[in-house]
């Protein structure tokens, strides 16, 4: 196996594990056991299948991810984004959720200008959470003289404790049409 292929296999596994962990965390936060959760699903998957998804042992299809997220009342892209941010995978391509209050308290010398930026940003984000697109992170990196990936990695650690996962009406309507 080539080095590039081995790295790709590691990344695929890491994504499966990250998404599975976020699914499990979300299910548990809803107070559902695996048995309770699978009983609610229209596809009729078994507990062992769900267990395999949650541990990253089995890859989810997009349709299955949508089904699980819909029943958990979370938006699939948001769950995926949070999972990848927590696992620090593909950060340069993610919309990063940043807890501005935690960033203000950070004492990193390397990223000190980000503290003042976060203080100013708090005036426009009263909930203290900023969503930073890849282009915004890239511009901040240029301003600070850092690589995009390095700044994204730094900002990723300020993921809010509880991130919003609400199901939006459009996603809900599309899912219900298909069931």
Helices and strands as residue ranges (DSSP letters): H 3-29, H 34-40, H 47-54, H 62-72, H 76-87, G 91-93, E 96-99, H 100-104, H 113-122, E 129-132, H 134-144, H 148-156, H 169-178
